């Protein structure tokens, strides 16, 4: 693996560790920030799908995300819309 690949992998590990180890209150601002997006995209939906803590996903939906999220979630992460 070259240096660029190692740096990319390291960044991905840091993101995963944050999702697994940082308590929900430490991520609340990001959860609410995503919920407030008026033009969410596939990357935003992917971020939500990667959350390991179901409380974060629940917090996202309870915060009243904009209607623009529905088609994005349907297209990119339909499993999040299942009951």
Secondary structure, DSSP 8 states (H G I E B T S, - for coil): --HHHHHHHHHHHHHHHHHHHS-HHHHHHHHHHHHT-SS--HHHHHHHHH---HHHHHHHHHT---THHHHHHHHH-GGGG--
